[in-house]
Each structure stands twice: as structure tokens, then as C-alpha cells.
């Protein structure tokens, strides 16, 4: 029982690894255009995941319907990454930070409407408290008065990215429970590779070549390894691992941890200041996650 409970908390590890992307990006990943970087990230992650599946899982034969579902998950990955970067480029930091808030809300709504998950009082209370704590953390980092400086295309892209990741989460639940988190994450990632490759070709055609000394530098290569292995292969597996045991609405709560980890690592490695709102928000968020986690059934 304890082991199952720990596995249900696996998405917490995924969000922590995603929080580390903030520091890694500051170390040189910006030298490659965003969609091209996403392709490299996912391609390397697919190799790692496929090797693990071949080594640990039996050979599978999927139905045509299941392959279509995997294809849908791959498309959700490609859309998420492409629109997330586009939205970040077209909006200010305050607006793009709200991506963190929208994803769990979309997952909760889709979980209820698509998967017939129940919304208990505990989930609602936990969500509200955790959401409030997240907003405190974000308000300490960003100037929310700039939220009204809206770029409609950018906001639309961010909403699309949030919705696509929510679809990836909810749409994958049945495959996760029929097979495993590792297999579902692997085949979805593999299918997304050619999709992102096509997008990267278009991006490079528009922007021009990007090969220079910065691309083959040690900081870039180390950052790419982190992004591919830890923030993609491992984190996407951990995200789905939680779905083996609990509802998607509970998994969604752990997405709020990402900005807290990002801020903390920024303070440690980049010497950025943490204001009082960070600690207050982190405390409030911890209370919300505790309420949800101690009541979840596994």
C-alpha cells in the first residue's frame, strides 16, 4: 500500500524536473530556435524511452484504435511544445507564467467531462488553496499589472498549449492503465518525433541555419541532456505513472510545484532573490497538496 501511495506521488517528481528547465535554459539552450530545440529534446528522449521499453517490457501488438490513440497523444505533445514556445515569444513573462495555472484547471475539467471523474470537496479545497499559493509565488516573480498588455495571438497559443497538455494527460489514462506508464509515454513520444521534425524544418527554413560554436558547446550539450533525459523521458514517465493509481484531477495538482522549484533553483544557481511572497506561497501550496495527497485513494 505504501509503495502504491509513493507511485501516486510520482507527478510531483515530474513537476520538480520541469522546474529545473528554468535554470538550464539560462545556461545556453536559447541558442537554438524553440521548435528545433523541441525536436532535438523529444528525439533524444524517444531513444532513451524506447531502449527502456525494449529492455523491460514484453513485445506488444496494439489494435488500430490504440495506435490512433497513441497518434493523438503524439499530436498533443507536438502541439503543446510548439504553441508553448510561440506563446512565450508573443507574450510578456507575466502572461506566459499563467500557463502553470491553466494546465491543472483544463485537466480537472476534462477529467470530469471525458473520464467521468468525480469532483469531491477535498479536490476543490485542495485545488483552490494550491492555486492561491501558486499565484502568490508567481506574483513575487512577475508584474501582474502587465497582464492587460494582451497579445491575443500569444494568449491563444498559451491556451492551446495548456489544453493540449491536458488532452495528453487525460487521453492517455486508459492506455496507461491497460499497459503501463512507460509504454504509453514511449510510443506517444516516438510518434511525436516526425511531427516536430516537420515543424522544425519549417522553422529553420524561415529563420535560417543555426549551426555555430554555441550549439556544440559543453553548456548547450549538458543542457540538452537534462532537457531530453530528465525533463522529458523521466518526467513524462513519472507524470503518467501517477495516472496508474489516481484520477487525472489529482495528478494535475502537482503541476503547481513547477514554478516553486524553478524559483528555488534560480536562487541557488543564478543567485536570484526570493521575496517573502515566494515563501508564503510555497507554504500555502504545501497545505493544498497535503490536503489532496492524504485523502487520495490508491
N, C-alpha and C positions, 0 to 999 in steps of 0.2 A: 504493500500500500504506500509506504514512504517513497519507494522508487517511482511509482506511478505519479505521485504528487510532485516529485522533483522534475520528472519529464514534462508535466503540465506547465511548469515554470520555464521551460526551455526558451520561449519567445523573449523572456527577459534578457537572456544572453544574446539573442539576435539584435535587440534594440541597443544593447551596450556596444556591440561590434559596429553597428551603424553609426553610433555616436562618435566612434573613433575616426570615421571618414572625414570629419571636420578638420582634425589636425593633419591627417595625411594629405588632404587636398592642399593645405597651405605649404606642404613640402615639395610641390612641384608638379602635381598632376594637371595643373591648369595649362601646361604647355601643349596639350593635345585637345583638339575640339571635342566637345562633350559627347556627341553621339558616337564618334570614333572611339573615344575612351570607353564608352559603354560597351561597344562591340568587343574591344580587347578584354575588358573585365569579364564579360559573360562567356566569351570563347574559352579563356583560361579556366574559369570556374566550371564550365561544362566538361572539360578534360578531367579535372580533379574529381568531380562528382561521378562521371561515367566510369572512371577507374575504380572508385569505391563500390559502385553498384556491381560491376563485373566481379569484384573480389569477394563480395559479401552476400549477394542476393542471387536467388535461382533465376534461370532464364525464364522470361515471361512471354506469353502470347496475348496481346491485347486485342479486343474487339474493335471494329471500325468506329463504333460510338466512343470508345475510350480514347482512341487516337485523336478523334475530333476534339475531345475534351482537353487532351494534352496540348493540341494545337491552339485551342482557345487560351490556355494558360500561358503558352509561349507568346501569343499575341499580346496578352495583358502585360507581360514583362516588358516587351519591346515598347509598347505604348507608354507604360509608366516611365521608363528611363528617358525616352525621347521627349515627352511632354514635360517631365520634371525639369530637365535642363533648359528647355525652351522657356518655361515659365520663370525659372530663376533668372535667366538673361533679360527678360522683358519686364520684371517687377523689381521693386526695391527689397531690401533684406527683411523688412517688417512683414511685407506681404508674403514673401516666399516662406517665411518661418511658419505661417499658418498651415502649411502642408502637414505639419506634425499634428495639428488639431483636427484637420478634416478627415484623415485616413481612418482613425478609430470610429468616428461618427458614421462614415459610409459603411464600414464593416458591420457595425451594430445594426444599421437599417437594413442592409442586405441579408444579414443573418436572420433577422425577423421575417422579412418578406419572402426570401428564397428558400431558406432552410427550416422555416417554421420554429426557430429557436424562441424560447420564452424570455421575456424581459422581466426579471424579478426586481423586487425592491432593492435588494443588495446590489445588483448590477447598476441600477440607476444611481443609487447613492455613491457607489464607488466611482462611476464614470464622472459624475458631477464634481466630486471632490478632487479627483485626479486631474480633470480638465482645468479646474480652478488653479491647482498647483502648477500645472504646465504654463498657464497664462502668466502667472507670477514670474516664473523663470524666464519666459520669453520677454516679458515687459522690462526685465532688468537688462536684457541684451539689446533690445531694439526699440526704436521710437515709434510707438503705435499711432502717433499723430499723423504719420506718413501713410497710414492705411488708405486714406481717402485719395491719395495720388494714384488713382487706379489706371492701370493699363489693361483694358478689357481683354485683349488677346492673351496677355500674361496670366491674368486671373483665370481665364478659361482654361489655359494649359495646365495650371496648377490643380484646378478642379478635376480635369481629365486624368492627371497623374494619380490623384488621390482615389478617384473612382476606379481606375484600372487596377491599382494595387488591392483595393477592397475586393474587386472581382477575382483577382488572382487568389486571394485568401479564401473567400467563400466558395468559389467554383472548384477549388482543389480538395475540399474536405472529404467528399465521398471517395476519391481516388486514394487519398492519404489513409483512410480507414480500411479500404479494401486491400491495398498493397502495403505501402509504407511511406513515411515522410521522405526518406532518402530517394526512393524510386520516383515519387511524384515530382519532387524538386528537380531531380536529374533530368527526366525526359522533358519537362517543361522548359528547363534552361537550354537543353540541346536544341529544341525546336525554335527557340527564340534567336539562336545564333544567326542563321541565314537572314532572318528578318532584319536584325540590327546591322548585318553586313550590307544589305541593300541600302539602308538608311545612311550608313557611314560613307558609302560610295557617293551618294548624292551630296552629302555634307562636304566631302573632300573636293568634289567637282566644283562646288560653289565657292569654297573658301581657298582652295589651292592646297598644294603639298605642305606637310607639317614636319617632315623629317629634318631634324637638326641635332646639334650636340645635346641639347636639353632632353630630347626624347630618349636618348640612350645613356643618360646619366644615372649614377647609382641611386640618388634620391627618387628619381622617377620610377626606376625598376622596382625598388623596395616598396614604393607606394602602390604600384600596380599589383604586386604580390599580395599586399594587405587587402587591397580593394577586391581582388579576384578570389583569393582563398578564404580570407576571414570574413569580409563584409558581403560576400556573395555566396560562395559554396557552403561555408559553415553556417552563416546566419540564415540563409534561405532554408536550409535543412532544419535548423532549430525553430524557425518560425512555423514550419509545417508540423514539427514534432509535437508542439502544443496541441494542434488540432486532432491528434490521435486520441486525446484524453478529455478535452474540454470544448465548449462551444466557441465559435469564432468571436463572439462578442467579448468573451473573457480574454482570448488571445489579443484582441485589439487593444486592451487596456495597457499592455506592456509597451506599445509603440510610443507612449508618452515619455518613456525613460530616455529616449534618444537625445533630446536637447540637454538634459541634465548631464549625461555622460560627456557630450560634446563640449559643454561649458567647462566641466571639471578638467578634462584633458587639455583644453585650451589654456587653462590657468597653470597646469603643471608643466606643459611642454612649450607653450608660446608666451607664458608669463602674462596672460590676460587677467584683468581684475574681475573678481566675483563680488558683486554687490550684495546687500542684505536680502534683496528680493530673491536671489538665487537660493539662499539657504532656507528662507521662509517657504518658497515654492517647492523646494525639494522635500521639506518636511511634510507639507500638506499632501504632496503627491504620494509620499510613502504611506500615509494614512489611508488614502484612497485605494492604493494597490493592496494594502494589507486587508482591508475590508473585503475586497473581491477574492483574494487568494485564499484566505482562511475559510471562506464559505463555498469554494468551488468543489463540485463533485467530480471525482475521478474514478 
